[in-house]
Amino acid sequence: MNIWLAIGLTVVGCYAVKLAGLLVPAGVLERPLVRRLAALLPVALLAALTAQQAFADGRALVLDARAAGLAAAAVALLLRAPFLLVVVAAVLVTAGVRALGG
């Protein structure tokens, strides 16, 4: 029963957040600060999620094959490689480090 209560509360919360977004006056959304935040927030959230997935293992910070793959992807991005090549480089480096026992 607790799981259904959590699901129900989540549904109500998601609906309330969506409704609150629709009720925001258009004048507020046109402010320069709000526009800047709206442009930067997705990038910041994606960076935080990437860092959490690459450097965290439960409750501890770790440096393993995932970090090496992320570093390879960063190097490929700095070299202005196409996105598919960035992904392939990250996969190959991560697999290589894991194969070597890392």
Biopython code that builds the backbone (N, CA, C, O; Angstrom):
import numpy as np
from Bio.PDB.StructureBuilder import StructureBuilder

atoms = [
    (1, "MET", "N", (0.827, -1.200, 0.000)),
    (1, "MET", "CA", (0.000, 0.000, 0.000)),
    (1, "MET", "C", (0.869, 1.261, 0.000)),
    (1, "MET", "O", (0.475, 2.271, -0.583)),
    (2, "ASN", "N", (2.038, 1.225, 0.639)),
    (2, "ASN", "CA", (2.907, 2.397, 0.686)),
    (2, "ASN", "C", (3.385, 2.806, -0.701)),
    (2, "ASN", "O", (3.541, 3.995, -0.977)),
    (3, "ILE", "N", (3.616, 1.840, -1.568)),
    (3, "ILE", "CA", (4.088, 2.159, -2.912)),
    (3, "ILE", "C", (3.025, 2.922, -3.695)),
    (3, "ILE", "O", (3.344, 3.852, -4.436)),
    (4, "TRP", "N", (1.759, 2.531, -3.531)),
    (4, "TRP", "CA", (0.682, 3.230, -4.226)),
    (4, "TRP", "C", (0.468, 4.631, -3.675)),
    (4, "TRP", "O", (0.100, 5.541, -4.418)),
    (5, "LEU", "N", (0.690, 4.809, -2.404)),
    (5, "LEU", "CA", (0.616, 6.140, -1.818)),
    (5, "LEU", "C", (1.723, 7.026, -2.385)),
    (5, "LEU", "O", (1.484, 8.186, -2.718)),
    (6, "ALA", "N", (2.934, 6.478, -2.495)),
    (6, "ALA", "CA", (4.044, 7.241, -3.068)),
    (6, "ALA", "C", (3.768, 7.585, -4.532)),
    (6, "ALA", "O", (4.045, 8.703, -4.968)),
    (7, "ILE", "N", (3.229, 6.642, -5.285)),
    (7, "ILE", "CA", (2.904, 6.911, -6.689)),
    (7, "ILE", "C", (1.827, 7.988, -6.783)),
    (7, "ILE", "O", (1.926, 8.898, -7.607)),
    (8, "GLY", "N", (0.816, 7.889, -5.958)),
    (8, "GLY", "CA", (-0.251, 8.885, -5.968)),
    (8, "GLY", "C", (0.255, 10.271, -5.611)),
    (8, "GLY", "O", (-0.112, 11.249, -6.262)),
    (9, "LEU", "N", (1.087, 10.369, -4.596)),
    (9, "LEU", "CA", (1.655, 11.665, -4.220)),
    (9, "LEU", "C", (2.547, 12.226, -5.322)),
    (9, "LEU", "O", (2.572, 13.435, -5.553)),
    (10, "THR", "N", (3.268, 11.357, -5.989)),
    (10, "THR", "CA", (4.120, 11.798, -7.091)),
    (10, "THR", "C", (3.278, 12.330, -8.239)),
    (10, "THR", "O", (3.617, 13.353, -8.834)),
    (11, "VAL", "N", (2.192, 11.653, -8.554)),
    (11, "VAL", "CA", (1.292, 12.108, -9.624)),
    (11, "VAL", "C", (0.727, 13.479, -9.284)),
    (11, "VAL", "O", (0.731, 14.382, -10.120)),
    (12, "VAL", "N", (0.243, 13.634, -8.059)),
    (12, "VAL", "CA", (-0.326, 14.916, -7.639)),
    (12, "VAL", "C", (0.747, 16.002, -7.667)),
    (12, "VAL", "O", (0.480, 17.119, -8.112)),
    (13, "GLY", "N", (1.934, 15.696, -7.208)),
    (13, "GLY", "CA", (3.027, 16.672, -7.213)),
    (13, "GLY", "C", (3.420, 17.089, -8.621)),
    (13, "GLY", "O", (3.630, 18.274, -8.879)),
    (14, "CYS", "N", (3.522, 16.130, -9.536)),
    (14, "CYS", "CA", (3.866, 16.451, -10.924)),
    (14, "CYS", "C", (2.787, 17.320, -11.565)),
    (14, "CYS", "O", (3.098, 18.276, -12.274)),
    (15, "TYR", "N", (1.537, 16.993, -11.319)),
    (15, "TYR", "CA", (0.441, 17.791, -11.862)),
    (15, "TYR", "C", (0.476, 19.203, -11.293)),
    (15, "TYR", "O", (0.258, 20.169, -12.024)),
    (16, "ALA", "N", (0.748, 19.334, -9.996)),
    (16, "ALA", "CA", (0.796, 20.658, -9.368)),
    (16, "ALA", "C", (1.930, 21.503, -9.941)),
    (16, "ALA", "O", (1.757, 22.701, -10.168)),
    (17, "VAL", "N", (3.084, 20.892, -10.175)),
    (17, "VAL", "CA", (4.215, 21.629, -10.744)),
    (17, "VAL", "C", (3.877, 22.076, -12.167)),
    (17, "VAL", "O", (4.163, 23.213, -12.541)),
    (18, "LYS", "N", (3.277, 21.198, -12.955)),
    (18, "LYS", "CA", (2.894, 21.557, -14.324)),
    (18, "LYS", "C", (1.849, 22.673, -14.309)),
    (18, "LYS", "O", (1.938, 23.612, -15.100)),
    (19, "LEU", "N", (0.881, 22.581, -13.435)),
    (19, "LEU", "CA", (-0.143, 23.616, -13.331)),
    (19, "LEU", "C", (0.474, 24.943, -12.894)),
    (19, "LEU", "O", (0.106, 25.995, -13.415)),
    (20, "ALA", "N", (1.398, 24.905, -11.954)),
    (20, "ALA", "CA", (2.061, 26.137, -11.510)),
    (20, "ALA", "C", (2.828, 26.784, -12.664)),
    (20, "ALA", "O", (2.856, 28.009, -12.782)),
    (21, "GLY", "N", (3.454, 25.956, -13.519)),
    (21, "GLY", "CA", (4.163, 26.492, -14.671)),
    (21, "GLY", "C", (3.235, 27.171, -15.657)),
    (21, "GLY", "O", (3.603, 28.171, -16.273)),
    (22, "LEU", "N", (2.044, 26.640, -15.809)),
    (22, "LEU", "CA", (1.073, 27.248, -16.724)),
    (22, "LEU", "C", (0.467, 28.530, -16.170)),
    (22, "LEU", "O", (-0.010, 29.372, -16.931)),
    (23, "LEU", "N", (0.484, 28.683, -14.855)),
    (23, "LEU", "CA", (-0.116, 29.858, -14.228)),
    (23, "LEU", "C", (0.842, 31.037, -14.098)),
    (23, "LEU", "O", (0.438, 32.116, -13.664)),
    (24, "VAL", "N", (2.109, 30.844, -14.469)),
    (24, "VAL", "CA", (3.085, 31.935, -14.376)),
    (24, "VAL", "C", (2.749, 32.973, -15.444)),
    (24, "VAL", "O", (2.573, 32.627, -16.612)),
    (25, "PRO", "N", (2.659, 34.244, -15.051)),
    (25, "PRO", "CA", (2.334, 35.292, -16.036)),
    (25, "PRO", "C", (3.419, 35.401, -17.113)),
    (25, "PRO", "O", (4.596, 35.177, -16.832)),
    (26, "ALA", "N", (3.025, 35.741, -18.337)),
    (26, "ALA", "CA", (3.963, 35.849, -19.455)),
    (26, "ALA", "C", (5.031, 36.911, -19.192)),
    (26, "ALA", "O", (6.164, 36.774, -19.653)),
    (27, "GLY", "N", (4.683, 37.954, -18.466)),
    (27, "GLY", "CA", (5.657, 39.010, -18.163)),
    (27, "GLY", "C", (6.836, 38.511, -17.359)),
    (27, "GLY", "O", (7.959, 38.981, -17.538)),
    (28, "VAL", "N", (6.589, 37.568, -16.478)),
    (28, "VAL", "CA", (7.669, 37.000, -15.671)),
    (28, "VAL", "C", (8.615, 36.197, -16.554)),
    (28, "VAL", "O", (9.830, 36.236, -16.363)),
    (29, "LEU", "N", (8.066, 35.479, -17.508)),
    (29, "LEU", "CA", (8.889, 34.627, -18.381)),
    (29, "LEU", "C", (9.726, 35.433, -19.361)),
    (29, "LEU", "O", (10.700, 34.915, -19.908)),
    (30, "GLU", "N", (9.366, 36.692, -19.593)),
    (30, "GLU", "CA", (10.096, 37.528, -20.550)),
    (30, "GLU", "C", (11.253, 38.289, -19.914)),
    (30, "GLU", "O", (12.006, 38.954, -20.625)),
    (31, "ARG", "N", (11.413, 38.212, -18.619)),
    (31, "ARG", "CA", (12.509, 38.925, -17.950)),
    (31, "ARG", "C", (13.855, 38.342, -18.374)),
    (31, "ARG", "O", (13.966, 37.129, -18.554)),
    (32, "PRO", "N", (14.875, 39.178, -18.537)),
    (32, "PRO", "CA", (16.195, 38.695, -18.983)),
    (32, "PRO", "C", (16.817, 37.665, -18.031)),
    (32, "PRO", "O", (17.442, 36.707, -18.484)),
    (33, "LEU", "N", (16.655, 37.851, -16.755)),
    (33, "LEU", "CA", (17.232, 36.902, -15.797)),
    (33, "LEU", "C", (16.575, 35.528, -15.925)),
    (33, "LEU", "O", (17.257, 34.503, -15.895)),
    (34, "VAL", "N", (15.260, 35.511, -16.066)),
    (34, "VAL", "CA", (14.541, 34.250, -16.213)),
    (34, "VAL", "C", (14.942, 33.565, -17.519)),
    (34, "VAL", "O", (15.104, 32.345, -17.549)),
    (35, "ARG", "N", (15.104, 34.331, -18.590)),
    (35, "ARG", "CA", (15.532, 33.753, -19.865)),
    (35, "ARG", "C", (16.932, 33.154, -19.752)),
    (35, "ARG", "O", (17.186, 32.063, -20.264)),
    (36, "ARG", "N", (17.837, 33.863, -19.083)),
    (36, "ARG", "CA", (19.201, 33.354, -18.908)),
    (36, "ARG", "C", (19.209, 32.081, -18.075)),
    (36, "ARG", "O", (19.904, 31.122, -18.409)),
    (37, "LEU", "N", (18.440, 32.070, -16.996)),
    (37, "LEU", "CA", (18.360, 30.878, -16.154)),
    (37, "LEU", "C", (17.752, 29.705, -16.906)),
    (37, "LEU", "O", (18.203, 28.568, -16.762)),
    (38, "ALA", "N", (16.735, 29.977, -17.703)),
    (38, "ALA", "CA", (16.098, 28.912, -18.479)),
    (38, "ALA", "C", (17.059, 28.325, -19.509)),
    (38, "ALA", "O", (16.962, 27.143, -19.840)),
    (39, "ALA", "N", (17.972, 29.126, -20.011)),
    (39, "ALA", "CA", (18.950, 28.635, -20.986)),
    (39, "ALA", "C", (20.059, 27.836, -20.308)),
    (39, "ALA", "O", (20.566, 26.874, -20.885)),
    (40, "LEU", "N", (20.440, 28.218, -19.099)),
    (40, "LEU", "CA", (21.573, 27.585, -18.428)),
    (40, "LEU", "C", (21.191, 26.397, -17.545)),
    (40, "LEU", "O", (22.024, 25.525, -17.299)),
    (41, "LEU", "N", (19.973, 26.349, -17.076)),
    (41, "LEU", "CA", (19.565, 25.302, -16.142)),
    (41, "LEU", "C", (19.666, 23.889, -16.716)),
    (41, "LEU", "O", (20.164, 23.003, -16.021)),
    (42, "PRO", "N", (19.225, 23.635, -17.935)),
    (42, "PRO", "CA", (19.359, 22.268, -18.471)),
    (42, "PRO", "C", (20.814, 21.819, -18.582)),
    (42, "PRO", "O", (21.120, 20.654, -18.332)),
    (43, "VAL", "N", (21.706, 22.725, -18.952)),
    (43, "VAL", "CA", (23.121, 22.384, -19.062)),
    (43, "VAL", "C", (23.689, 22.037, -17.690)),
    (43, "VAL", "O", (24.439, 21.071, -17.550)),
    (44, "ALA", "N", (23.335, 22.814, -16.692)),
    (44, "ALA", "CA", (23.826, 22.553, -15.338)),
    (44, "ALA", "C", (23.295, 21.226, -14.801)),
    (44, "ALA", "O", (24.037, 20.472, -14.171)),
    (45, "LEU", "N", (22.025, 20.939, -15.044)),
    (45, "LEU", "CA", (21.459, 19.671, -14.580)),
    (45, "LEU", "C", (22.103, 18.488, -15.285)),
    (45, "LEU", "O", (22.389, 17.476, -14.646)),
    (46, "LEU", "N", (22.334, 18.591, -16.577)),
    (46, "LEU", "CA", (22.980, 17.509, -17.318)),
    (46, "LEU", "C", (24.408, 17.294, -16.832)),
    (46, "LEU", "O", (24.855, 16.154, -16.704)),
    (47, "ALA", "N", (25.126, 18.379, -16.561)),
    (47, "ALA", "CA", (26.488, 18.258, -16.043)),
    (47, "ALA", "C", (26.496, 17.591, -14.666)),
    (47, "ALA", "O", (27.357, 16.758, -14.383)),
    (48, "ALA", "N", (25.549, 17.954, -13.820)),
    (48, "ALA", "CA", (25.470, 17.345, -12.487)),
    (48, "ALA", "C", (25.139, 15.865, -12.573)),
    (48, "ALA", "O", (25.727, 15.056, -11.855)),
    (49, "LEU", "N", (24.208, 15.501, -13.442)),
    (49, "LEU", "CA", (23.860, 14.084, -13.603)),
    (49, "LEU", "C", (25.033, 13.288, -14.170)),
    (49, "LEU", "O", (25.281, 12.160, -13.743)),
    (50, "THR", "N", (25.750, 13.864, -15.124)),
    (50, "THR", "CA", (26.918, 13.197, -15.693)),
    (50, "THR", "C", (27.987, 12.990, -14.636)),
    (50, "THR", "O", (28.559, 11.904, -14.541)),
    (51, "ALA", "N", (28.262, 14.002, -13.851)),
    (51, "ALA", "CA", (29.276, 13.876, -12.801)),
    (51, "ALA", "C", (28.865, 12.843, -11.759)),
    (51, "ALA", "O", (29.696, 12.063, -11.294)),
    (52, "GLN", "N", (27.597, 12.836, -11.394)),
    (52, "GLN", "CA", (27.127, 11.862, -10.402)),
    (52, "GLN", "C", (27.254, 10.444, -10.930)),
    (52, "GLN", "O", (27.654, 9.545, -10.190)),
    (53, "GLN", "N", (26.924, 10.228, -12.189)),
    (53, "GLN", "CA", (27.007, 8.892, -12.764)),
    (53, "GLN", "C", (28.453, 8.465, -12.998)),
    (53, "GLN", "O", (28.756, 7.274, -12.933)),
    (54, "ALA", "N", (29.352, 9.416, -13.271)),
    (54, "ALA", "CA", (30.735, 9.068, -13.589)),
    (54, "ALA", "C", (31.605, 8.889, -12.354)),
    (54, "ALA", "O", (32.534, 8.081, -12.373)),
    (55, "PHE", "N", (31.332, 9.609, -11.300)),
    (55, "PHE", "CA", (32.237, 9.619, -10.156)),
    (55, "PHE", "C", (31.644, 9.094, -8.858)),
    (55, "PHE", "O", (32.313, 9.134, -7.825)),
    (56, "ALA", "N", (30.423, 8.609, -8.878)),
    (56, "ALA", "CA", (29.795, 8.138, -7.641)),
    (56, "ALA", "C", (29.439, 6.667, -7.758)),
    (56, "ALA", "O", (29.044, 6.179, -8.817)),
    (57, "ASP", "N", (29.591, 5.981, -6.643)),
    (57, "ASP", "CA", (29.203, 4.577, -6.560)),
    (57, "ASP", "C", (28.512, 4.385, -5.219)),
    (57, "ASP", "O", (29.152, 4.096, -4.208)),
    (58, "GLY", "N", (27.214, 4.548, -5.228)),
    (58, "GLY", "CA", (26.499, 4.485, -3.958)),
    (58, "GLY", "C", (26.752, 5.750, -3.161)),
    (58, "GLY", "O", (26.284, 6.830, -3.523)),
    (59, "ARG", "N", (27.491, 5.610, -2.081)),
    (59, "ARG", "CA", (27.784, 6.763, -1.225)),
    (59, "ARG", "C", (29.244, 7.190, -1.272)),
    (59, "ARG", "O", (29.654, 8.052, -0.494)),
    (60, "ALA", "N", (30.035, 6.608, -2.163)),
    (60, "ALA", "CA", (31.464, 6.915, -2.218)),
    (60, "ALA", "C", (31.839, 7.482, -3.583)),
    (60, "ALA", "O", (31.226, 7.162, -4.601)),
    (61, "LEU", "N", (32.851, 8.324, -3.574)),
    (61, "LEU", "CA", (33.403, 8.822, -4.823)),
    (61, "LEU", "C", (34.436, 7.826, -5.327)),
    (61, "LEU", "O", (35.242, 7.315, -4.550)),
    (62, "VAL", "N", (34.412, 7.549, -6.631)),
    (62, "VAL", "CA", (35.344, 6.588, -7.216)),
    (62, "VAL", "C", (35.903, 7.134, -8.520)),
    (62, "VAL", "O", (35.255, 7.916, -9.216)),
    (63, "LEU", "N", (37.111, 6.710, -8.833)),
    (63, "LEU", "CA", (37.714, 6.972, -10.134)),
    (63, "LEU", "C", (37.938, 5.619, -10.782)),
    (63, "LEU", "O", (38.838, 4.875, -10.393)),
    (64, "ASP", "N", (37.118, 5.305, -11.767)),
    (64, "ASP", "CA", (37.227, 4.009, -12.427)),
    (64, "ASP", "C", (37.135, 4.199, -13.931)),
    (64, "ASP", "O", (37.435, 5.276, -14.448)),
    (65, "ALA", "N", (36.726, 3.165, -14.622)),
    (65, "ALA", "CA", (36.665, 3.198, -16.082)),
    (65, "ALA", "C", (35.700, 4.255, -16.589)),
    (65, "ALA", "O", (35.908, 4.822, -17.662)),
    (66, "ARG", "N", (34.656, 4.522, -15.836)),
    (66, "ARG", "CA", (33.693, 5.544, -16.273)),
    (66, "ARG", "C", (34.347, 6.915, -16.364)),
    (66, "ARG", "O", (34.074, 7.674, -17.293)),
    (67, "ALA", "N", (35.208, 7.234, -15.406)),
    (67, "ALA", "CA", (35.903, 8.520, -15.428)),
    (67, "ALA", "C", (36.855, 8.596, -16.618)),
    (67, "ALA", "O", (36.988, 9.653, -17.235)),
    (68, "ALA", "N", (37.515, 7.494, -16.944)),
    (68, "ALA", "CA", (38.402, 7.477, -18.108)),
    (68, "ALA", "C", (37.612, 7.693, -19.389)),
    (68, "ALA", "O", (38.054, 8.428, -20.273)),
    (69, "GLY", "N", (36.454, 7.066, -19.499)),
    (69, "GLY", "CA", (35.606, 7.262, -20.664)),
    (69, "GLY", "C", (35.116, 8.695, -20.777)),
    (69, "GLY", "O", (35.048, 9.249, -21.875)),
    (70, "LEU", "N", (34.777, 9.292, -19.654)),
    (70, "LEU", "CA", (34.342, 10.685, -19.653)),
    (70, "LEU", "C", (35.481, 11.603, -20.075)),
    (70, "LEU", "O", (35.265, 12.571, -20.806)),
    (71, "ALA", "N", (36.692, 11.303, -19.617)),
    (71, "ALA", "CA", (37.861, 12.096, -20.018)),
    (71, "ALA", "C", (38.109, 11.965, -21.521)),
    (71, "ALA", "O", (38.434, 12.951, -22.184)),
    (72, "ALA", "N", (37.958, 10.757, -22.059)),
    (72, "ALA", "CA", (38.129, 10.559, -23.500)),
    (72, "ALA", "C", (37.082, 11.344, -24.283)),
    (72, "ALA", "O", (37.390, 11.936, -25.318)),
    (73, "ALA", "N", (35.863, 11.348, -23.795)),
    (73, "ALA", "CA", (34.805, 12.113, -24.456)),
    (73, "ALA", "C", (35.116, 13.611, -24.414)),
    (73, "ALA", "O", (34.882, 14.323, -25.391)),
    (74, "ALA", "N", (35.637, 14.081, -23.295)),
    (74, "ALA", "CA", (35.986, 15.498, -23.177)),
    (74, "ALA", "C", (37.093, 15.866, -24.161)),
    (74, "ALA", "O", (37.043, 16.922, -24.792)),
    (75, "VAL", "N", (38.087, 14.996, -24.290)),
    (75, "VAL", "CA", (39.169, 15.259, -25.247)),
    (75, "VAL", "C", (38.618, 15.282, -26.668)),
    (75, "VAL", "O", (38.976, 16.155, -27.458)),
    (76, "ALA", "N", (37.754, 14.332, -26.995)),
    (76, "ALA", "CA", (37.157, 14.303, -28.333)),
    (76, "ALA", "C", (36.335, 15.565, -28.594)),
    (76, "ALA", "O", (36.339, 16.091, -29.708)),
    (77, "LEU", "N", (35.638, 16.046, -27.579)),
    (77, "LEU", "CA", (34.875, 17.284, -27.742)),
    (77, "LEU", "C", (35.795, 18.479, -27.951)),
    (77, "LEU", "O", (35.498, 19.361, -28.757)),
    (78, "LEU", "N", (36.911, 18.510, -27.228)),
    (78, "LEU", "CA", (37.870, 19.606, -27.400)),
    (78, "LEU", "C", (38.474, 19.598, -28.800)),
    (78, "LEU", "O", (38.825, 20.646, -29.341)),
    (79, "LEU", "N", (38.592, 18.418, -29.372)),
    (79, "LEU", "CA", (39.111, 18.304, -30.740)),
    (79, "LEU", "C", (38.019, 18.497, -31.786)),
    (79, "LEU", "O", (38.252, 18.315, -32.981)),
    (80, "ARG", "N", (36.833, 18.864, -31.330)),
    (80, "ARG", "CA", (35.664, 19.137, -32.178)),
    (80, "ARG", "C", (35.261, 17.935, -33.024)),
    (80, "ARG", "O", (34.924, 18.074, -34.199)),
    (81, "ALA", "N", (35.301, 16.765, -32.419)),
    (81, "ALA", "CA", (34.873, 15.540, -33.100)),
    (81, "ALA", "C", (33.350, 15.515, -33.198)),
    (81, "ALA", "O", (32.673, 16.118, -32.365)),
    (82, "PRO", "N", (32.801, 14.832, -34.196)),
    (82, "PRO", "CA", (31.347, 14.674, -34.268)),
    (82, "PRO", "C", (30.828, 13.887, -33.066)),
    (82, "PRO", "O", (31.566, 13.130, -32.436)),
    (83, "PHE", "N", (29.549, 14.080, -32.763)),
    (83, "PHE", "CA", (28.977, 13.483, -31.567)),
    (83, "PHE", "C", (29.125, 11.970, -31.543)),
    (83, "PHE", "O", (29.460, 11.394, -30.508)),
    (84, "LEU", "N", (28.879, 11.327, -32.671)),
    (84, "LEU", "CA", (28.986, 9.873, -32.719)),
    (84, "LEU", "C", (30.407, 9.416, -32.400)),
    (84, "LEU", "O", (30.592, 8.405, -31.723)),
    (85, "LEU", "N", (31.400, 10.143, -32.875)),
    (85, "LEU", "CA", (32.788, 9.804, -32.571)),
    (85, "LEU", "C", (33.105, 10.023, -31.091)),
    (85, "LEU", "O", (33.887, 9.275, -30.505)),
    (86, "VAL", "N", (32.506, 11.032, -30.498)),
    (86, "VAL", "CA", (32.683, 11.279, -29.063)),
    (86, "VAL", "C", (32.167, 10.087, -28.262)),
    (86, "VAL", "O", (32.829, 9.616, -27.337)),
    (87, "VAL", "N", (30.989, 9.608, -28.621)),
    (87, "VAL", "CA", (30.389, 8.469, -27.924)),
    (87, "VAL", "C", (31.235, 7.213, -28.131)),
    (87, "VAL", "O", (31.482, 6.468, -27.183)),
    (88, "VAL", "N", (31.678, 6.980, -29.359)),
    (88, "VAL", "CA", (32.495, 5.798, -29.648)),
    (88, "VAL", "C", (33.809, 5.856, -28.871)),
    (88, "VAL", "O", (34.245, 4.841, -28.327)),
    (89, "ALA", "N", (34.436, 7.010, -28.810)),
    (89, "ALA", "CA", (35.688, 7.143, -28.058)),
    (89, "ALA", "C", (35.469, 6.839, -26.579)),
    (89, "ALA", "O", (36.275, 6.145, -25.959)),
    (90, "ALA", "N", (34.391, 7.352, -26.018)),
    (90, "ALA", "CA", (34.107, 7.097, -24.603)),
    (90, "ALA", "C", (33.857, 5.618, -24.355)),
    (90, "ALA", "O", (34.340, 5.060, -23.370)),
    (91, "VAL", "N", (33.109, 4.988, -25.238)),
    (91, "VAL", "CA", (32.810, 3.551, -25.081)),
    (91, "VAL", "C", (34.086, 2.716, -25.187)),
    (91, "VAL", "O", (34.316, 1.820, -24.375)),
    (92, "LEU", "N", (34.913, 3.013, -26.192)),
    (92, "LEU", "CA", (36.128, 2.227, -26.382)),
    (92, "LEU", "C", (37.104, 2.391, -25.222)),
    (92, "LEU", "O", (37.701, 1.413, -24.772)),
    (93, "VAL", "N", (37.265, 3.593, -24.744)),
    (93, "VAL", "CA", (38.183, 3.806, -23.619)),
    (93, "VAL", "C", (37.652, 3.146, -22.355)),
    (93, "VAL", "O", (38.411, 2.517, -21.618)),
    (94, "THR", "N", (36.364, 3.283, -22.100)),
    (94, "THR", "CA", (35.775, 2.641, -20.913)),
    (94, "THR", "C", (35.925, 1.134, -21.000)),
    (94, "THR", "O", (36.303, 0.497, -20.016)),
    (95, "ALA", "N", (35.638, 0.551, -22.153)),
    (95, "ALA", "CA", (35.774, -0.890, -22.312)),
    (95, "ALA", "C", (37.231, -1.328, -22.189)),
    (95, "ALA", "O", (37.524, -2.365, -21.595)),
    (96, "GLY", "N", (38.137, -0.542, -22.749)),
    (96, "GLY", "CA", (39.552, -0.870, -22.653)),
    (96, "GLY", "C", (40.070, -0.852, -21.230)),
    (96, "GLY", "O", (40.814, -1.744, -20.822)),
    (97, "VAL", "N", (39.680, 0.155, -20.476)),
    (97, "VAL", "CA", (40.114, 0.237, -19.070)),
    (97, "VAL", "C", (39.526, -0.895, -18.262)),
    (97, "VAL", "O", (40.205, -1.467, -17.410)),
    (98, "ARG", "N", (38.270, -1.229, -18.516)),
    (98, "ARG", "CA", (37.662, -2.362, -17.807)),
    (98, "ARG", "C", (38.325, -3.678, -18.179)),
    (98, "ARG", "O", (38.487, -4.550, -17.325)),
    (99, "ALA", "N", (38.716, -3.835, -19.453)),
    (99, "ALA", "CA", (39.376, -5.059, -19.897)),
    (99, "ALA", "C", (40.762, -5.204, -19.253)),
    (99, "ALA", "O", (41.236, -6.314, -19.010)),
    (100, "LEU", "N", (41.393, -4.068, -18.986)),
    (100, "LEU", "CA", (42.711, -4.094, -18.346)),
    (100, "LEU", "C", (42.614, -4.282, -16.835)),
    (100, "LEU", "O", (43.629, -4.367, -16.144)),
    (101, "GLY", "N", (41.407, -4.345, -16.340)),
    (101, "GLY", "CA", (41.218, -4.610, -14.903)),
    (101, "GLY", "C", (40.902, -3.388, -14.078)),
    (101, "GLY", "O", (40.952, -3.453, -12.850)),
    (102, "GLY", "N", (40.581, -2.285, -14.700)),
    (102, "GLY", "CA", (40.280, -1.060, -13.979)),
    (102, "GLY", "C", (38.885, -0.957, -13.704)),
    (102, "GLY", "O", (38.446, 0.021, -13.098)),
]
sb = StructureBuilder()
sb.init_structure("model")
sb.init_model(0)
sb.init_chain("A")
sb.init_seg("    ")
for serial, (resi, resn, name, xyz) in enumerate(atoms, 1):
    if name == "N":
        sb.init_residue(resn, " ", resi, " ")
    sb.init_atom(name, np.array(xyz, "f"), 0.0, 1.0, " ", f" {name:<3s}", serial, name[0])
structure = sb.get_structure()
